[in-house]
Amino acid sequence: SVDTCKPEVMQAVLDLGVDIVNDIWALRQAGAESVVAAHPRCGVCLMHMHRDPQSMQEHTMTGDVLQTVKDFLADRLRTLTVQGVAADRLVLDPGIGFGKTVAQNFRLLARQADLLQLGRPVLAGWSRKSSLGSVMTHDGVLPEPFERQAASVAAALLAVQQGASVVRVHDVKPTVDALKVWAAVQA
């Protein structure tokens, strides 16, 4: 897979055989939709991002975060299917940390299963996020990203419990181990 929002990069890597395009702009850059539509075998991860990377944390979202994210992802799904992108190629990412407050991120986690109403799998990317660090502070000190492993594993586990089909993680083995324990309880 490739993480990019640049249509020219998408084109180059898809021509080389990349299977998945993960785009923080949800294919909203000029030309991105047509590049993906022309490669009918690639998967696409559509992520919600409030504003742009330079200003998203300065001016975070307001209002009902879940409904805003859900409406945005539903709109992107409609737009892309009209462009000829088969819905079964699309995965949805609520964009944890991308223009959302700590409280909004945790609200999305608590209500993530509501996104399944859109009929597509959900990808959750909580690994080492600053929102996790903010609830882990010790004596007012925010832990470094590498110190957030336990919280990252817990968030991934909760995301799967809330219906995520895919989790994006840094710490693969501990996350897999935790998910094995969760799966054993589900059996």
C-alpha positions as CSV (number, residue, x, y, z in Angstrom):
1,S,0.0,0.0,0.0
2,V,1.0,3.6,-0.3
3,D,0.1,6.7,1.8
4,T,-0.3,9.6,-0.6
5,C,-2.6,12.4,-1.6
6,K,-0.8,13.2,-4.8
7,P,-2.4,11.9,-8.0
8,E,0.9,11.6,-9.8
9,V,2.3,9.4,-7.1
10,M,-0.9,7.3,-7.0
11,Q,-0.6,6.8,-10.8
12,A,3.1,5.8,-10.6
13,V,2.7,3.3,-7.8
14,L,-0.5,1.8,-9.1
15,D,1.2,1.3,-12.4
16,L,3.9,-0.6,-10.4
17,G,1.3,-2.8,-8.8
18,V,0.5,-1.3,-5.5
19,D,-2.7,-2.8,-4.1
20,I,-4.0,0.0,-1.8
21,V,-4.1,3.8,-1.8
22,N,-4.4,5.4,1.6
23,D,-5.3,9.1,1.2
24,I,-5.7,11.5,4.1
25,W,-7.6,13.8,1.6
26,A,-10.1,11.0,0.7
27,L,-9.3,11.5,-3.0
28,R,-10.3,15.2,-3.0
29,Q,-7.1,16.4,-4.7
30,A,-7.7,17.2,-8.4
31,G,-7.2,14.1,-10.5
32,A,-7.1,11.6,-7.6
33,E,-10.6,10.2,-8.2
34,S,-9.9,9.5,-11.9
35,V,-6.5,7.9,-11.2
36,V,-8.1,5.4,-8.8
37,A,-11.1,4.9,-11.0
38,A,-8.8,3.9,-13.9
39,H,-7.2,1.1,-11.7
40,P,-10.3,-1.1,-10.9
41,R,-8.3,-3.6,-8.8
42,C,-6.8,-1.3,-6.2
43,G,-8.3,-0.8,-2.7
44,V,-8.8,2.7,-1.3
45,C,-8.8,3.9,2.2
46,L,-10.8,7.1,2.6
47,M,-9.9,9.2,5.7
48,H,-11.7,12.1,7.3
49,M,-9.6,15.1,7.9
50,H,-10.8,18.4,9.2
51,R,-9.3,21.3,7.3
52,D,-5.7,20.7,6.1
53,P,-2.6,19.4,7.8
54,Q,-1.2,22.9,8.5
55,S,-4.3,24.2,10.3
56,M,-6.3,21.2,11.4
57,Q,-5.1,21.3,15.1
58,E,-5.3,25.1,15.4
59,H,-9.0,25.1,14.4
60,T,-10.4,21.8,15.5
61,M,-13.9,20.5,14.6
62,T,-17.0,21.8,16.4
63,G,-20.4,20.2,16.7
64,D,-21.3,16.5,16.5
65,V,-18.1,14.9,15.5
66,L,-19.6,11.5,14.7
67,Q,-22.3,12.9,12.5
68,T,-19.9,15.2,10.7
69,V,-17.4,12.3,10.0
70,K,-20.2,10.0,9.0
71,D,-21.7,12.5,6.6
72,F,-18.3,13.3,5.1
73,L,-17.5,9.6,4.5
74,A,-21.0,8.9,3.1
75,D,-20.6,11.8,0.7
76,R,-17.2,10.5,-0.4
77,L,-18.6,7.0,-0.9
78,R,-21.4,8.4,-3.1
79,T,-19.1,10.5,-5.1
80,L,-16.6,7.7,-5.8
81,T,-19.3,5.2,-6.7
82,V,-20.7,7.7,-9.3
83,Q,-17.1,7.9,-10.7
84,G,-17.2,4.2,-11.2
85,V,-15.2,3.1,-8.1
86,A,-16.8,-0.1,-6.8
87,A,-17.9,0.3,-3.2
88,D,-16.3,-3.0,-2.3
89,R,-12.9,-1.4,-2.9
90,L,-13.4,1.2,-0.2
91,V,-12.4,1.2,3.5
92,L,-13.3,4.1,5.8
93,D,-11.0,5.8,8.3
94,P,-12.6,8.3,10.8
95,G,-9.2,10.1,10.9
96,I,-8.3,10.0,14.6
97,G,-6.3,13.1,15.5
98,F,-6.8,14.8,12.2
99,G,-8.5,18.1,13.3
100,K,-10.3,16.7,16.2
101,T,-10.0,17.3,20.0
102,V,-9.0,14.6,22.4
103,A,-12.6,14.4,23.6
104,Q,-13.8,14.1,19.9
105,N,-11.4,11.3,19.2
106,F,-12.6,9.3,22.2
107,R,-16.2,10.0,21.2
108,L,-15.4,8.6,17.8
109,L,-14.0,5.5,19.4
110,A,-17.0,5.0,21.6
111,R,-19.4,5.4,18.7
112,Q,-17.2,4.0,15.9
113,A,-19.7,1.1,15.3
114,D,-22.2,3.7,14.0
115,L,-19.9,4.1,10.9
116,L,-20.6,0.6,9.9
117,Q,-24.0,1.8,8.9
118,L,-22.3,3.1,5.8
119,G,-21.8,-0.5,4.7
120,R,-18.0,-0.4,4.4
121,P,-15.2,-1.7,6.6
122,V,-13.7,0.7,9.1
123,L,-9.9,1.2,9.6
124,A,-8.8,2.7,12.9
125,G,-5.4,4.3,13.4
126,W,-4.9,5.0,17.1
127,S,-1.3,3.9,17.4
128,R,0.8,6.3,19.5
129,K,-1.6,9.2,18.9
130,S,-1.3,12.3,21.1
131,S,-4.9,11.8,22.4
132,L,-3.6,8.6,24.0
133,G,-0.7,10.5,25.5
134,S,-3.0,13.2,26.9
135,V,-4.9,10.7,29.0
136,M,-1.7,9.1,30.2
137,T,0.1,12.2,31.5
138,H,2.1,11.6,34.6
139,D,2.7,14.7,36.8
140,G,1.6,16.9,33.8
141,V,4.2,15.3,31.5
142,L,2.9,14.0,28.2
143,P,4.6,10.6,27.4
144,E,6.7,10.3,24.3
145,P,5.1,8.4,21.4
146,F,7.2,5.3,22.0
147,E,5.9,5.2,25.6
148,R,2.3,4.8,24.5
149,Q,2.5,1.2,23.5
150,A,0.1,-0.1,26.2
151,A,-2.4,2.6,25.4
152,S,-2.1,2.0,21.7
153,V,-2.8,-1.7,22.1
154,A,-5.8,-0.9,24.3
155,A,-7.2,1.5,21.7
156,A,-6.7,-1.0,18.9
157,L,-8.5,-3.6,20.9
158,L,-11.4,-1.2,21.6
159,A,-11.5,-0.2,18.0
160,V,-11.9,-3.8,16.9
161,Q,-14.5,-4.3,19.6
162,Q,-16.3,-1.3,18.1
163,G,-16.3,-2.9,14.6
164,A,-12.9,-2.0,13.0
165,S,-11.9,-4.5,10.4
166,V,-8.4,-3.1,10.1
167,V,-6.1,-1.4,12.7
168,R,-3.0,0.6,11.8
169,V,-0.3,0.0,14.4
170,H,3.3,0.5,15.1
171,D,3.6,-2.3,17.7
172,V,2.4,-5.3,15.7
173,K,3.3,-8.2,18.0
174,P,1.8,-6.8,21.2
175,T,-1.3,-5.8,19.2
176,V,-1.7,-9.2,17.6
177,D,-1.2,-10.9,21.0
178,A,-3.9,-8.7,22.6
179,L,-6.3,-9.4,19.7
180,K,-5.7,-13.2,20.1
181,V,-6.8,-12.9,23.8
182,W,-9.8,-10.9,22.7
183,A,-10.7,-13.4,20.0
184,A,-10.4,-16.3,22.5
185,V,-13.0,-14.6,24.7
186,Q,-15.3,-14.1,21.7
187,A,-15.2,-17.8,20.8
